[in-house]
Amino acid sequence: MIKNREILLKTEIPEPILSARMAIIDGLNHAFDNCNPEKILISHIDSSASPPYLVAVGKAAYPMLKPYLNFGEIEGGILVTNAKIEDKLDKIKYFKGGHPYPNRESLKSAEYFLQVLKTKNPQKLIFLISGGGSAMFELPRIPLKDLITINKLLLSSGANIEEINTVRKHLSKIKGGQLINYLNTKAHAFLMSDVIHDRIDLIASGLTTCDPSTFEDTYEVLKKYDLWERAPKSVRAVISAGLEGRIPETFKDCKLASERVDNTIILRNADFLSYLAKFLKLKGYIVLNLGSDFHLKIEEMVEFLIRKMKELTDANPKSNIAIVAGGEIYLQVKGKGKGGRNQELTLRLAKEMEGKNKKFVFAAIGTDGIDGLTDAAGAICDNETIFRAKRLSLNPEKYLRENDSYNFFKRLNDLIITGHTGINVKDVYCLIVLRDET
């Protein structure tokens, strides 16, 4: 899965750092191999039932769709993903939705599906939903250009995913469970979770479940991040209308929602961490799995990792320790550089650990293979990263000021490249701290 494994295992990197790098990279590959949605969903296919109509939406839409195409009859379906699909798809309408911002295909896909509900009225509906669906499948209450603008503002504001999706839901006619209003028959949704606490109302902005957020919450998010006045006029108009009761709220009847749609999460960040932790344990590391719900500002995450590193090494000075964790940190982008939250986290940790005389290796990746607006999943660093950078006349502080972590790690050949992975279960962090040899 990691395409540039050999480049990341550079021969000039000394032991034991090189072996620790190899353990992390091979551990990530092991977890990717075992978190294959095609294998997982086969057990959910009932070949004796009537052929379903499939609605596959999100970054992992095609891998989730494949077992139905390979192992059963289908009535038809739609595939909405940001990956380029070149395979011949019988009975499936394909839309290349936008991400992280919606595009015209995002709107066409939702319009097409609602037309199918009206004209064909499929009797068995199966949704296959993964992260990224917020941008790729949309029926907005505002013009597309304004929707793109508000998404850009939100994604660079430092708002967390719950806050971002609160706004998205209330600018949509189908998010926040509103899609349920259009369904004529009971449906089943299989979901891959890319959100904190695996909340179904946040996965792809909650297409198939009830929604707890309100127009008041939406207004508060925009005010909190100083976006109300900067938001397009159409955004303010919709939210104002919602506050005044002139636009209906998102779907609130949780009992009715559960009667209309059965929701099942098939893969989550905890599964990925479990495979990674087991692999590292077999390699001889003392492994601490810190869980899947880290939801901190990037500065707080760096502080936490350094503190945890010290605690564990103080308690186990003669052991090699591995820490695995998952979640989705957030940062406010101020510079004009290229990067993503995982690359920036890796650079910040490397910089903070400079001169601390501690041997370590750290990697942070987006499990979908895309970190920010880059072609990298994330990056890897170790205790010699800043030394190697300065030897190349790279100034880490400058790259951090510009939020240009991608180009920093590109110069060092320390970007982690996977391409589209076929899964999307939040971000993963792996830290190995090597024992004191003195």
Protein Blocks (a to p, Z undefined) as FASTA:
>chain_A
ZZmlmmmmcfklccfklmmmmmmmmmmmmmmmmmcfklmmmmmpcfkbccdddddedjkl
mmmmmmmmmncccfbdcdddfbdcfbdcehiacdddddfbdcfklmmmmmmmmmmmmmno
pabdcddddehklmmpccdfbdfklmmmmmmmmmmnopafklmmmmmmmmcckgghlmmm
mpcbdcddddddfbehhiaklggnimabccfbdfklmmmmmmmnopmmmpcfklmmmmmm
mmnopaccddfblmlmmmmpccddfbdfklmmmmmmmmmmmnopacddebjkbccdfklm
mmmmmmmmmmmmmmmmmbccddddedddddddfbfcdcdfklmmmmmmmmmmgonlpacd
dddddfkopacjbfbfbdcddfklmmmmmmnopafklmmmnopmkmmmmmnopaccebjn
hiaehjaddddddddfZZ
